[in-house]
Amino acid sequence: MSPSTALAALVLSLGLLVLTSTRNMTARTTTAMIGWMVAAGAFLNLLVPGPLDAFLGGAVGLFGPVQLGVMSPLTAAGLVLLGVALGLYDVRPQYASVCATLAAAVGGTVAIGYAYGTPLLYGTLTIPVALPTGLSLLVLGCAIVAAVGPAVWPLQPLAGPSPRARMLRAFLPTTAGLIVLLGLLDARFTEGVGVERVLVSVWIAVVGVAIVTLLVSRLAGRIGAELDAAYAEQHRAERRFNDVFDQTIVGFSTTRLSDGRMLRCNDVCAKLFGYDSAAEFIAAQPGNLWVDPRDRDQLVERFRETSVVRNLEARLRRKDGTHFWVLANLTRREGDDGEPILDNIFIDVSDRKSLEQQLWQAQKLDALGSLAGGVAHDFNNLLTAIIGYADILREELASNPSHVDDLNEIIKASDRATALTRQLLAFSRRQPFEPKSLRVDERVVDMEKMLRRLLGPPVRLVTATDADLSAIMADPNQLEQVVLNLAVNSRDAMSQGGTVTIETRNVRIDEPYAHGATAVPPGSYVMLAVSDTGSGMSQQTLARLFEPFFTTKEKGKGTGLGLSTVYGIVKQSQGHVIVYSEPGVGTTFKCYFPISDARPRISRPVQARIEVKGTETILLVEDEEPIRVLAETALGRLGYRILAAEDGAAAMRLAASHGGPIHLLLSDGVLSGIRVPELLRRFVAQRPETKILLMSGYSQEAVFQHDIVAPNTAFLPKPFTIRQLSERVREVLDS
């Protein structure tokens, strides 16, 4: 081995050690540069052999025609390949592996040449390759190939569990080793034994075939056993999949993307669509599964951009034509024929969608109720001022009948407006609520005569009830309003006459019962059902049925508050309303009221006193100026001393500055600034002897929702007349 060859082999070995042991980029970059320098030096030696070795102390003489101590051109070529492999190790590992493989082939050829005794395999007559040099090229080349790894050629075909890789791993080393061994036997021992070379070659071929055959048979048996085990495992996996496919609680199906044809499905999928079995469903191949075909067209467009769609909500059609909602995961893949198909997994979410619709409807009605309650509250304040001043003017103009008649008309119009605000408060569940234990059938019987007159001759009234109907807790007047509104609604739906049936029954619901956007929880109820044989309603009308001011009647023939009032009253009584209707068939309203054995303590109203005058001091707190001025004027005329304040802060200042007693705090139930609960807390702490009377356009239940307001606090609902105000003030002062 020449000095330059030994130096190059040493440098390349150290460089490979650095590349395989550190991730430092500076060191790796330096090593790559050294590899390129080795390649350049070897290439120079290839062009001009001798000078570099002479510089290093080689090139010492000749052995015949062979120069000693000089790098062979074949060695130089191998070192160029190894230097390039080292330089490309990080940037182009696939090329580095190819170069290292070629260098190893050069080294292997040299080693075989020495083994066979064939100089043509390891050099020329000028500069042969030394055996250590060949072995160095072989070892370095193999080391670089191993360091690059199995991700690139030549190790890539040998890696992995595939049958091709396994056969290459089994045959390649054996075949190569066998060929080398047989060649060695032929080259070294044929002439010494004295046997005919052709005969030896034949025997070598026979032995080689026998060895390869033995290897093939053993490998084939091994691979066959593993294939059998793999097929058995595949069969078990398919059986497990089929068990899951058929027994799962979700629907599985495979459809063709182009036309939606059903290729496979499980029984759950078939039953979701209304079929008895998967075979029946696949045989039927219904073409109208999508309620809206545009939804499927949009899905196909989505699959042009993606192969997976998750959490898709779709509305589909059953065998009987009914609709249902599914939540699906879909995956696109290629079928056996190369055509795109879809694997679908889905569950029925119709109940969830129904609950979402119920929640949305309840939230919408609650929002409308809050709006309606606020409007009614503000309107009650206006009506209080209108009615109060009309009462004052009627007393002052009693001598002028023409003006009194005008004032009476104003008061009548105000009374009608008051009834309208009560309907709004009923819908918002903020009207005064005085529940009592009562039987619905008795109320219906009491109203039957009036209902027959109200419905008129063309309409036949039928009533039915259970013999022993349970009692419920409800406001009697409000319950009568429910029956009256539903009966009038039924009458208006039967322009040519018909039948109205009012039914009261005890019912027991064991599981949550939902219909449309309404759900009734389990429990015992008294059902009030009002049915008619009228025109019925569409789904669009049913969706807005309980909205205030929504009506299908002609302009001027309905306010749109009748059914919204029914809804509010039933909800305020902790009940539920369900509506069944079909165009051309009729409508049934079912109101479910919880059964209750409790009998609440309802205080009897105190008889109004005839004498309403007084001399006591009253602190009046009202943020609406017309009502404040009205109450101050009306009570002042009756002899009371009035301290008027526009809000809670002003009231506390008046109370602090007033040296005498304050007999009554007359306050609005909803104030700006200091809130009513805080006002009462401070005022009672300073003047515990003062009596309290709250007034509001909201219901007493809404005003008394704060714990600080005592349940027995006196209350006056708005709007009120001067007489009602004076009587209630006198009643509280005398209590």
C-alpha positions in Angstrom: 0.0 0.0 0.0 1.4 3.4 -1.0 1.8 6.2 1.6 -0.9 8.3 -0.2 -3.3 5.4 -0.1 -2.8 4.8 3.6 -3.2 8.5 4.4 -6.4 8.8 2.3 -7.9 5.7 4.0 -7.1 7.1 7.4 -8.6 10.5 6.7 -11.7 8.9 5.2 -12.1 6.6 8.2 -11.9 9.5 10.6 -14.3 11.6 8.5 -16.9 8.8 8.6 -16.5 8.5 12.3 -17.2 12.2 12.7 -20.3 12.1 10.5 -21.8 9.1 12.4 -21.0 10.4 15.9 -21.9 14.2 16.0 -24.6 16.5 14.9 -22.4 19.6 15.1 -22.9 21.3 11.7 -19.4 22.9 11.7 -17.7 19.6 12.2 -19.9 17.9 9.6 -19.3 20.7 7.0 -15.6 20.5 7.6 -15.6 16.7 7.2 -17.5 17.1 3.9 -14.9 19.5 2.6 -12.1 17.1 3.6 -13.9 14.4 1.6 -13.9 16.6 -1.4 -10.2 17.3 -0.9 -9.4 13.6 -0.7 -11.4 13.1 -4.0 -9.5 15.9 -5.6 -6.1 14.5 -4.5 -7.0 11.0 -5.7 -8.1 12.4 -9.0 -4.8 14.2 -9.4 -3.0 11.0 -8.6 -5.1 9.3 -11.3 -4.0 11.8 -13.9 -0.3 12.0 -12.8 0.7 9.0 -10.7 3.8 9.1 -8.5 4.6 12.7 -7.5 2.4 12.7 -4.3 3.8 9.3 -3.2 7.4 10.5 -3.9 6.7 13.6 -1.7 5.5 11.3 1.1 8.5 9.0 0.8 7.1 6.4 -1.5 8.1 5.5 -5.1 11.2 3.7 -3.9 12.0 1.7 -7.1 11.0 -0.9 -9.6 10.2 -4.6 -9.4 10.6 -5.6 -13.0 8.1 -3.5 -14.9 6.1 -2.7 -11.7 6.8 0.6 -9.9 6.8 0.1 -6.1 5.2 2.5 -3.4 3.0 4.3 -5.9 -0.9 4.6 -5.8 -2.6 2.4 -8.5 -5.0 4.1 -10.9 -7.7 1.6 -9.8 -7.0 2.6 -6.2 -7.2 6.3 -7.1 -10.6 5.7 -8.8 -11.9 4.0 -5.7 -10.7 6.8 -3.4 -12.3 9.4 -5.7 -15.6 7.6 -5.2 -15.2 7.4 -1.4 -14.2 11.1 -1.2 -17.3 12.1 -3.2 -19.5 9.8 -1.0 -18.2 11.6 2.1 -18.8 15.0 0.6 -22.4 14.2 -0.4 -23.2 12.3 2.8 -25.5 15.1 4.2 -26.7 16.9 1.1 -27.3 13.9 -1.3 -27.3 10.7 0.7 -28.7 8.7 -2.3 -25.7 9.6 -4.5 -23.3 9.1 -1.6 -24.6 5.5 -1.2 -24.1 4.8 -5.0 -20.5 6.1 -4.9 -19.7 4.0 -1.8 -21.2 0.9 -3.4 -19.0 1.3 -6.5 -15.9 1.8 -4.3 -16.8 -1.3 -2.4 -17.2 -3.2 -5.7 -13.7 -2.1 -6.7 -12.3 -3.3 -3.4 -14.2 -6.6 -3.5 -13.0 -7.3 -7.1 -9.4 -6.8 -5.9 -9.9 -9.2 -3.0 -11.4 -11.9 -5.2 -8.6 -11.4 -7.7 -6.0 -12.2 -5.0 -8.2 -15.2 -3.8 -8.4 -16.6 -7.4 -4.8 -15.7 -8.1 -5.8 -13.6 -11.1 -3.7 -10.4 -11.6 -6.1 -9.0 -14.1 -8.6 -8.6 -11.3 -6.3 -6.5 -9.0 -4.1 -4.4 -11.2 -2.0 -3.9 -14.3 1.5 -4.8 -15.3 2.4 -1.2 -14.3 0.9 -0.5 -10.8 -1.2 -3.3 -9.2 -3.5 -2.8 -6.2 -2.3 -4.2 -3.0 -4.6 -6.6 -1.1 -4.8 -4.3 2.0 -5.8 -1.5 -0.3 -8.6 -3.6 -1.8 -9.8 -4.6 1.6 -9.7 -1.0 2.8 -11.9 0.1 -0.2 -14.3 -2.7 0.5 -14.6 -2.0 4.2 -14.9 1.8 3.8 -17.5 1.5 1.0 -19.6 -0.9 3.0 -19.3 1.3 6.1 -20.6 4.4 4.3 -23.5 2.4 2.7 -24.5 1.1 6.2 -24.2 4.7 7.7 -26.4 6.2 5.0 -29.1 3.6 5.9 -31.8 1.5 4.3 -33.7 4.5 3.0 -31.7 4.6 -0.3 -30.2 2.2 -2.7 -28.6 -0.4 -2.4 -30.1 -1.3 1.0 -33.6 0.0 0.3 -34.7 -3.1 -1.7 -33.4 -5.3 1.1 -35.3 -3.5 3.9 -38.8 -4.1 5.2 -41.1 -7.1 5.6 -42.1 -7.4 1.9 -41.6 -10.9 0.3 -39.3 -9.3 -2.3 -37.0 -7.9 0.4 -37.0 -11.1 2.4 -36.1 -13.2 -0.7 -33.3 -10.8 -1.6 -32.0 -10.9 2.0 -32.0 -14.7 1.8 -30.7 -15.3 -1.7 -28.3 -12.5 -2.4 -25.6 -13.2 0.3 -25.9 -17.0 -0.3 -25.7 -16.8 -4.0 -22.8 -14.3 -4.0 -20.9 -16.4 -1.4 -21.6 -19.6 -3.3 -20.4 -18.2 -6.6 -17.2 -16.9 -5.0 -16.6 -20.2 -3.2 -17.1 -22.3 -6.3 -14.9 -20.0 -8.3 -12.2 -20.4 -5.7 -12.5 -24.2 -5.8 -12.2 -24.2 -9.6 -9.3 -21.8 -9.7 -7.2 -23.2 -6.9 -7.8 -26.9 -6.7 -8.8 -28.2 -10.2 -5.3 -28.5 -11.6 -3.9 -29.9 -8.3 -6.4 -32.8 -8.2 -5.8 -33.7 -11.8 -9.4 -34.0 -12.7 -10.9 -32.9 -16.0 -11.9 -29.3 -15.6 -15.2 -29.7 -17.5 -16.2 -32.5 -15.1 -15.4 -30.3 -12.1 -17.4 -27.5 -13.6 -20.4 -29.8 -14.0 -20.1 -31.1 -10.5 -19.8 -27.5 -9.2 -22.9 -26.5 -11.2 -24.9 -29.5 -9.8 -23.9 -28.7 -6.3 -24.7 -25.1 -6.8 -28.2 -25.9 -8.1 -28.8 -28.3 -5.3 -27.8 -25.7 -2.7 -30.0 -23.0 -4.3 -32.9 -25.5 -4.6 -32.6 -26.3 -0.9 -32.6 -22.7 0.0 -35.6 -21.9 -2.2 -37.6 -24.8 -0.8 -36.8 -23.8 2.8 -37.6 -20.2 2.1 -40.7 -21.1 0.2 -41.9 -23.2 3.1 -41.2 -20.4 5.5 -42.9 -17.8 3.4 -45.8 -20.1 2.7 -46.3 -20.7 6.4 -46.2 -17.0 7.1 -48.6 -16.3 4.3 -51.0 -18.9 5.6 -50.8 -17.3 9.1 -51.3 -13.9 7.5 -54.3 -15.1 5.5 -55.8 -16.6 8.7 -55.3 -13.4 10.6 -56.8 -11.5 7.7 -59.8 -13.8 7.8 -60.2 -13.3 11.6 -59.8 -9.5 11.1 -62.5 -9.6 8.4 -64.8 -11.6 10.7 -64.3 -9.2 13.5 -64.9 -6.3 11.2 -68.1 -7.9 9.9 -69.3 -8.5 13.5 -68.7 -4.8 14.3 -70.2 -3.8 10.9 -73.4 -5.8 11.6 -73.7 -5.3 15.4 -72.8 -1.7 15.9 -75.4 0.9 16.8 -74.3 3.3 14.1 -75.0 3.0 10.4 -72.3 1.9 7.9 -72.5 2.1 4.2 -70.4 2.2 1.1 -71.7 4.2 -1.9 -70.5 5.2 -5.3 -69.5 8.8 -5.5 -70.6 9.4 -9.0 -74.3 8.3 -8.8 -74.8 7.5 -5.1 -75.5 3.8 -5.7 -75.4 1.7 -2.5 -72.7 -0.9 -2.7 -72.8 -2.2 0.9 -74.5 -1.4 4.2 -75.3 -2.9 7.6 -78.8 -3.6 9.0 -78.6 -0.5 11.2 -78.3 1.7 8.1 -81.2 -0.1 6.4 -83.4 0.3 9.4 -82.6 4.0 9.7 -84.0 4.4 6.2 -87.1 2.2 7.0 -86.0 -1.1 5.4 -86.1 -4.4 7.2 -82.7 -5.6 6.1 -79.5 -4.5 4.3 -80.3 -6.9 1.4 -83.7 -5.2 0.9 -82.2 -1.8 1.0 -79.4 -2.6 -1.5 -81.9 -4.3 -3.8 -84.2 -1.3 -3.7 -81.5 1.2 -4.5 -83.7 4.3 -3.8 -82.6 7.3 -5.7 -84.2 10.0 -3.5 -82.5 9.6 -0.2 -81.6 13.3 0.0 -84.4 15.7 0.9 -82.7 18.4 -1.0 -80.7 17.0 -4.0 -78.6 20.2 -3.9 -77.1 19.1 -0.6 -75.6 16.0 -2.3 -74.3 18.1 -5.2 -72.5 20.4 -2.8 -71.1 17.3 -1.0 -69.7 15.9 -4.3 -68.1 19.3 -5.0 -66.4 19.2 -1.6 -64.9 15.8 -2.4 -63.2 17.4 -5.4 -61.0 19.3 -2.9 -60.8 16.8 0.0 -61.0 13.1 0.7 -62.5 13.3 4.2 -65.6 15.1 5.5 -66.2 15.1 9.2 -69.4 15.9 11.3 -71.6 16.5 8.3 -75.3 17.1 9.2 -77.7 16.1 6.5 -81.4 15.7 6.1 -82.4 12.4 4.5 -85.6 10.7 3.5 -86.9 7.3 4.8 -88.8 4.7 2.8 -92.1 6.1 4.0 -91.2 9.6 2.9 -90.6 11.0 6.4 -87.4 13.1 7.0 -84.7 12.6 9.6 -81.3 14.1 10.4 -78.0 12.3 10.5 -74.5 13.2 11.7 -72.0 11.6 9.3 -68.3 11.1 8.7 -67.4 10.3 5.1 -64.2 9.2 3.5 -63.4 9.0 -0.2 -61.2 6.2 -1.6 -60.7 4.3 -4.8 -62.7 1.1 -5.3 -61.4 -2.2 -6.8 -62.3 -0.9 -10.2 -60.5 2.4 -9.7 -63.8 4.4 -9.4 -64.1 6.7 -6.3 -66.4 5.4 -3.6 -67.5 6.8 -0.2 -67.3 5.0 3.2 -70.1 6.5 5.4 -70.5 6.3 9.1 -73.6 8.0 10.5 -76.0 8.2 13.4 -79.6 9.4 13.7 -79.6 12.9 15.4 -83.3 13.7 14.8 -83.9 13.9 18.6 -81.0 16.2 19.1 -82.1 18.5 16.2 -85.6 18.5 17.7 -84.2 19.5 21.1 -82.2 22.2 19.4 -85.3 23.4 17.7 -87.2 23.4 21.0 -84.4 25.3 22.7 -84.3 27.9 19.9 -88.1 28.3 20.0 -88.1 28.6 23.8 -85.3 31.2 23.6 -87.1 33.1 20.9 -90.3 33.1 22.9 -88.5 34.1 26.0 -86.9 37.0 24.2 -90.2 38.1 22.7 -91.7 37.7 26.2 -89.1 40.0 27.7 -89.8 42.5 25.0 -93.5 42.2 25.4 -93.3 42.5 29.2 -91.1 45.7 28.9 -93.6 47.2 26.5 -96.5 46.4 28.7 -94.8 47.8 31.8 -94.1 51.1 30.0 -97.6 51.2 28.5 -99.1 50.6 32.0 -97.3 53.7 33.3 -98.8 55.7 30.5 -102.3 54.2 31.1 -102.0 55.0 34.8 -101.5 58.7 34.0 -104.3 58.7 31.4 -106.8 56.9 33.6 -105.9 59.0 36.6 -106.2 62.4 35.0 -109.4 61.3 33.3 -110.9 60.4 36.7 -109.9 63.8 38.1 -111.4 65.6 35.1 -114.6 63.5 35.3 -115.1 64.6 38.9 -114.4 68.2 38.2 -116.7 68.3 35.1 -119.6 66.4 36.5 -121.9 69.3 35.7 -121.2 69.2 32.0 -122.6 65.9 30.7 -121.2 66.3 27.2 -117.6 66.4 28.5 -118.3 63.6 30.9 -119.3 61.4 28.0 -116.1 62.2 26.2 -114.1 61.4 29.4 -116.0 58.1 29.7 -115.0 57.2 26.2 -111.3 57.9 27.1 -111.6 55.7 30.2 -113.3 52.9 28.1 -110.5 53.1 25.6 -108.0 53.0 28.4 -109.7 49.9 29.8 -109.4 48.2 26.5 -105.7 49.1 26.4 -105.3 47.7 29.9 -106.8 44.4 28.7 -104.2 44.4 25.9 -101.3 44.9 28.3 -102.6 42.1 30.4 -102.4 39.8 27.4 -98.8 40.9 26.8 -98.0 40.3 30.5 -99.7 36.9 30.2 -97.4 36.0 27.3 -94.3 37.2 29.2 -95.5 35.4 32.3 -95.4 38.7 34.3 -99.0 39.3 35.0 -100.4 39.0 38.5 -100.7 35.3 39.3 -102.9 34.0 42.1 -102.9 30.1 41.9 -105.6 28.1 43.6 -106.3 24.4 43.8 -109.0 23.7 41.3 -110.5 21.1 38.9 -110.3 22.0 35.3 -113.5 20.1 34.4 -115.6 22.1 36.9 -114.3 25.3 35.3 -115.2 24.0 31.8 -118.7 23.1 33.0 -119.2 26.6 34.5 -118.2 28.1 31.2 -120.1 25.7 28.9 -123.3 27.9 28.6 -121.2 31.0 27.8 -119.1 29.0 25.3 -122.2 27.8 23.4 -123.4 31.4 23.0 -119.9 32.5 22.0 -119.4 29.7 19.4 -122.8 30.2 17.8 -125.3 27.8 16.2 -123.0 26.5 13.3 -120.5 25.1 15.8 -121.3 22.1 18.0 -119.6 21.9 21.4 -118.7 18.5 22.9 -117.2 18.1 26.3 -115.6 15.0 27.8 -113.8 14.3 31.1 -112.5 11.7 33.5 -114.8 10.7 36.3 -112.3 11.6 39.0 -110.1 14.4 37.6 -107.2 15.4 39.7 -106.7 19.0 40.9 -104.1 21.4 39.6 -102.6 24.7 40.8 -103.6 27.5 38.5 -105.2 31.0 38.5 -108.9 30.4 37.9 -109.4 33.6 35.8 -106.3 32.8 33.7 -107.5 29.2 33.2 -110.8 30.5 31.9 -109.0 32.8 29.6 -107.1 29.8 28.2 -110.3 27.9 27.5 -112.0 31.0 26.0 -109.0 31.9 23.7 -108.7 28.3 22.4 -112.4 28.0 21.8 -112.5 31.3 19.9 -109.5 30.2 17.9 -111.3 27.0 16.9 -114.4 28.9 16.0 -112.5 31.2 13.7 -110.9 28.2 12.0 -114.4 26.8 11.0 -116.0 29.4 8.8 -118.6 26.9 7.6 -119.2 25.5 11.1 -118.0 22.2 12.7 -117.3 20.6 16.0 -115.3 21.9 19.0 -114.3 19.2 21.5 -113.1 20.2 25.0 -111.6 17.2 26.8 -110.1 17.0 30.3 -108.2 13.8 31.3 -105.7 12.5 33.8 -102.5 11.4 32.0 -99.3 9.8 33.0 -96.2 10.3 30.9 -93.4 7.8 31.7 -90.8 9.0 29.2 -90.0 12.5 27.9 -92.6 13.2 25.2 -91.7 15.6 22.4 -93.7 16.9 19.5 -92.5 19.6 17.2 -90.6 22.2 19.2 -92.2 21.3 22.5 -91.3 18.6 25.0 -93.2 17.3 28.1 -91.1 15.8 30.8 -92.3 12.6 32.6 -94.9 13.0 35.3 -98.6 13.1 36.1 -100.7 15.7 34.4 -104.2 16.9 33.8 -104.6 17.4 30.1 -106.9 20.1 28.7 -107.4 19.4 25.0 -109.4 21.7 22.6 -110.0 20.2 19.2 -111.7 21.4 16.1 -112.6 20.2 12.6 -111.5 23.4 10.9 -109.0 24.3 8.2 -105.9 23.3 10.1 -102.4 24.9 9.8 -99.2 24.4 7.8 -95.8 23.7 9.3 -94.8 27.3 8.6 -97.8 28.6 10.6 -97.1 26.2 13.5 -93.5 27.4 13.8 -94.7 31.0 14.6 -98.0 30.1 16.3 -97.3 31.5 19.8 -95.4 34.6 18.6 -97.2 37.8 19.9 -99.0 39.8 17.1 -98.7 36.9 14.7 -102.1 36.2 13.1 -103.4 34.6 9.9 -106.7 36.4 10.1 -107.6 39.4 7.9 -106.5 42.8 8.9 -108.6 44.2 11.7 -110.0 40.8 12.8 -107.4 39.7 15.3 -104.6 41.1 17.5 -102.4 38.0 17.3 -102.3 37.8 21.1 -104.8 35.1 21.8 -102.5 32.1 21.5 -99.5 33.9 22.9 -101.6 34.6 26.0 -102.5 30.9 26.2 -98.8 30.0 26.0 -97.8 32.5 28.7 -100.5 31.4 31.1 -99.8 27.7 30.7 -96.1 28.3 31.2 -96.7 30.4 34.2 -98.7 27.5 35.6 -95.6 25.2 35.1 -97.4 23.5 32.2 -96.8 22.7 28.6 -98.6 23.2 25.3 -98.5 20.8 22.3 -100.3 21.5 19.0 -101.3 18.9 16.4 -102.6 20.3 13.1 -103.0 19.2 9.5 -104.3 21.4 6.7 -107.9 20.4 5.8 -108.2 18.1 8.9 -108.3 20.3 12.0 -106.3 21.3 15.0 -105.9 20.0 18.6 -104.3 22.0 21.4 -103.2 19.9 24.4 -102.3 21.8 27.6 -100.6 19.7 30.3 -100.9 21.0 33.9 -98.9 19.2 36.6 -101.1 17.5 39.2 -100.8 19.0 42.7 -102.2 18.0 46.1 -101.0 21.1 47.8 -103.5 23.8 48.7 -101.7 27.2 49.0 -102.7 29.7 51.5 -104.4 32.5 49.6 -105.2 35.6 51.7 -108.7 36.9 51.3 -109.0 40.4 49.8 -109.8 43.0 52.4 -113.0 44.8 51.8 -112.4 48.3 50.5 -113.2 51.1 52.9 -115.6 53.8 51.9 -113.6 56.6 53.6 -110.3 57.1 51.8 -109.2 60.4 53.1 -106.3 60.9 55.6 -103.8 63.2 57.0 -100.7 60.9 57.2 -97.3 61.7 55.6 -96.5 59.6 52.5 -93.1 59.4 50.8 -93.9 59.0 47.1 -91.1 57.5 44.9 -91.8 57.3 41.2 -89.4 57.9 38.3 -92.2 58.5 35.8 -93.1 62.2 36.2 -96.8 61.9 34.9 -97.6 59.2 37.5 -95.7 61.0 40.2 -97.6 64.2 39.6 -100.9 62.3 39.3 -100.4 60.4 42.6 -99.2 63.5 44.4 -102.2 65.5 43.2 -104.8 62.8 43.9 -103.5 61.9 47.4 -102.9 65.6 48.2 -106.6 66.4 47.5 -107.5 63.7 50.0 -105.6 65.4 52.8 -102.4 63.5 52.8 -99.0 65.2 53.1 -96.9 64.1 50.2 -93.1 64.0 49.9 -92.4 63.3 46.3 -89.0 61.9 45.0 -88.0 61.0 41.4 -85.6 58.2 42.4 -84.2 56.2 45.4 -81.4 58.6 46.1 -83.8 61.6 46.3 -86.1 59.6 48.5 -83.3 58.8 51.0 -82.4 62.5 51.1 -86.0 63.5 51.8 -86.4 60.9 54.5 -83.2 62.1 56.2 -84.2 65.8 56.1 -87.8 65.2 57.2 -88.1 65.6 61.0 -91.5 64.1 61.5 -92.9 60.6 61.0 -93.3 59.1 57.6 -96.4 56.8 57.7 -96.2 55.2 54.3 -93.5 54.6 51.6 -95.3 54.5 48.3 -92.8 53.4 45.7 -92.6 52.1 42.1 -91.3 48.5 42.0 -88.6 49.3 39.5 -86.4 52.4 39.9 -83.3 53.8 38.3 -80.3 54.7 40.5 -80.7 53.0 43.9 -82.7 49.8 43.2 -85.9 49.0 45.2 -84.4 46.2 47.3 -81.5 48.5 48.4 -84.0 51.4 49.0 -86.2 49.2 51.2 -83.2 47.8 53.1 -81.9 51.3 54.0 -85.4 52.8 54.7 -86.5 50.0 57.0 -83.2 50.3 58.9 -83.9 54.0 59.5 -87.7 54.0 59.9 -88.9 50.5 60.8 -92.3 51.7 61.8 -93.1 53.0 58.2 -95.4 50.9 56.2 -94.6 50.0 52.5 -96.7 49.9 49.4 -95.1 49.0 46.1 -96.7 49.6 42.7 -95.6 48.4 39.3 -96.6 47.6 35.7 -94.9 44.2 36.2 -96.5 41.4 38.2 -96.1 41.1 42.0 -94.2 37.8 41.4 -91.7 39.7 39.1 -91.2 42.5 41.6 -90.8 40.3 44.6 -88.2 38.0 43.1 -85.5 39.6 45.4 -85.3 38.0 48.9 -85.0 41.5 50.4 -88.6 42.3 49.5 -90.8 40.6 52.0 -93.5 38.3 50.5 -96.2 40.1 52.5 -95.3 43.5 51.3 -98.4 45.4 50.0 -98.7 45.7 46.2 -100.7 47.7 43.8 -100.6 46.7 40.1 -100.6 49.3 37.3 -102.6 50.7 35.7 -104.9 51.8 38.5 -107.7 54.4 38.9 -107.6 57.2 41.5 -110.2 55.3 43.5 -108.1 52.1 43.5 -105.0 54.0 44.6 -106.7 55.8 47.4 -108.4 52.7 48.7 -105.2 50.7 48.6 -103.3 53.5 50.4 -106.0 53.7 53.1 -106.1 49.9 53.4 -102.3 49.7 54.0 -102.3 52.6 56.5 -105.1 51.0 58.5 -103.7 47.4 58.4 
